[in-house]
Amino acid sequence: MTRILNASRLISFCSFLALLAAPGFVLAGSATSDSSDSQQAALIQPAHGIAMHGNPKYPEGFSHFDYVNADAPKGGTLKMAVVANGFDSFNPFDIRGVAAAGISNYLYDTLLESSADEPFSMYGLIAESIETPNDRSYVVFNLRDAARFQDGEPITAEDVKFSFDTLIKKGHPFYRNYYADVSKVTVESRLRIRFDFQKTSNRELPLILGQMPILPAHYWKEHEFGKNGLTPPVGSGAYRIGSFEAGRSIVYDRVKDYWAKDLGVRKGRFNFDHIRYDYYTDDTVALESFKAGNFDFRLESSAKNWATSYTGDKFDNGTIVKEAIEHHRPTGMQGFVFNTRKEVFSDPRVREALAYAFDFEWTNKNLFFGQYTRTDSYFENSELASTGLPTGRELEILNGFRDQLDDDIFTKPFTVPSTEGKQGLRKNLKTALELLRSAGYEVRNGKMVHKETGKPLKFEILLFQKTFERVVMPFKNNLARLGIDVSVRLVDSNQYVQRVREFDFDMITQSIGESDSPGNEQREYWHSSNVDVNGSRNYAGVSNPVVDELVSLVIQAPDREELVQRTRALDRVLLHGYYVVPHWYLAKDRVAYWSFLKHPATTPKNGTDLDNWWAEP
């Protein structure tokens, strides 16, 4: 998931005897013939929550998360804007088509619910409890008898199995990667399902299975998955699809008799009676529409807009609130992404050279009003980021691959090029020229060409946001000083999505989100098995056996400290692979909203979450 994952689950268990008497309760492992397995399973107590490492924060029976207002009133309408060229699908799980905004968040519930103030902990939603041994070689979910789909049909273990099978066979390729280590799925009773794993070292699997959206098997037996178009499906979440205008707007209506509304994981959340999304094709038009009162909340991504456009009487008198809300989540990596599948970017020296032509300092000062900090890690703004030279456990991990790694990883700290100082950009372009010469290039008649083939060094930057042209054009001009011919192509969002899915680009601007607890999604980002899988998020085409091994080590990390060290090692190898030209980050959410909207006094580490907000009566 792009994941800002937060998931958690495990804790004490005082109601074991009560669960024994519950309908359909079966001890974990009772379906196997191995007596020792059965004896071990009998000692595993169902738990209300689970943490990736250690124990979850919230106790059994907790009333609500600390960062919500449990007494938040229900009601009102939240109006939102989407800057895109519309939608043509209500299926967010299929690679075909463009799904309507909000579908996966509002229409479907999951087995477990993540908390936003822990690294990775999850608590029961559709599943009342879970069971997993210390080695996490399997997980059992015990479903709530009260859980219902929006048409009133009960949610059963058969629906869970149907959802799993459908997602990995017919869904986006992401799911096949995410759940790749599941070896067997067994429905043990109407409300009990077990997943067995190929590898006992994949500690994250019980949690990420808990994130699986649950689809109604009875509905999809009458409809063809992937071809449902704009027929509103039956969901399992807190909202159902209300009115919509194809490609232009969609309204979600709160399910008033939602079965889970009083659970601790839902109390104080999903407070609006209606949530409406209107589509705009131009962000400038959308901003003016917001200020005119046509929608209620805006997350601002443009530093220029933030510095210059949020002014006027409505802001002065408090009718519209402008607020920068601090967060402590990893910001991941945003940057110019090289498609290394293309011959022009196959040499890491070329990729490294081009990074010297991006003048962040000038960009930040002249375009961004000095608001940003330069990114120098794929796990920026977290303890997972590598720094300096590798030492201690991280060095020990990297030493295991020393004969496959460049010496620079061990001898030169990774640093992003800077134009600070007297020579500034001039010095950087000189360094870039030296790197290009080492890669076999030279300047002929003002053009950078390969010495042997005479082929010019040229490429295209693909964009879908017009506002980003002001960032790209100075980069293009700096590259032109090196004799490199860069074209910039602006396409609509639908065409952009399709081209990226098929890796039909030379360079794109892309954000790669990370969480406090990286795991199976790293396989989707970096593993060589996804280089040629259309729709995968290995945008850069990373195909490196060391990266493959480090991804596996991250997934298999046995505890938090080992996860940190293994992630730092992965980060360092990726940085020295020069797969992106890093951009910048901001450890704040820049939001503006009309004053009738209210949010809790406590902001979790993951930052702003509108699902915790409410409308003032």
Buried (B, 14 or more C-beta within 10 A) or exposed (E): EBBBBBBBBBBEBEBEEEBEEBEBBBBBBEBBEEEEBBEBBEEBBBBBBBBBBEBBBBEBEBEBBBBBBEEBEBBBEBBBBBBBBBBBBBBBBBBBBBBBBBBBBBBBBBBBBBBBBBBBBBBBBBBBBBBBBEEBBBBBBBBBBEBBBBEEBBBBBEBBBBBBEBBBEBBBBBBBBBBBBBEEBBBBBBBBBBBBBEBBBBBBBBBBBBBBBBBBBBBBEEBEBBEBEBEBBBBBBBBBBBEBEEBEBBBBBBBEEBBBBEBBBBBBBBBBBBBBBBBBEEBBEBBEBBBEEEBBBBEBBBBBBBBEBBEEEBBEEEEBBBEEEEBBBBBBBBBBBBBBBBEBBBBBBBBBBBBBBBBBBBBBEEBBEEBBBBBBBBBBBBEBBBBEBBEEBBBEBBEBBEEEBEEEBBEEBBEBBBBEEEEBBEBBBEBBBEBBBEBBBBBEEEBBBBEEEEEBBBBBBBBBBEBBEEBBEBBBEBBBEBBBBBEBBBBEBBBBBBBBBEBEBBBBBBBBBBBBBBBBBBBBBBBBBBBEBEBBBBBBBBBBEBBBBBBBBBBBBEEBEBBBBBBBBBBBBBBBBBBBBBBBBBBBBBBBBBEEBBBBEEBBBBBBBBBBBBBEE
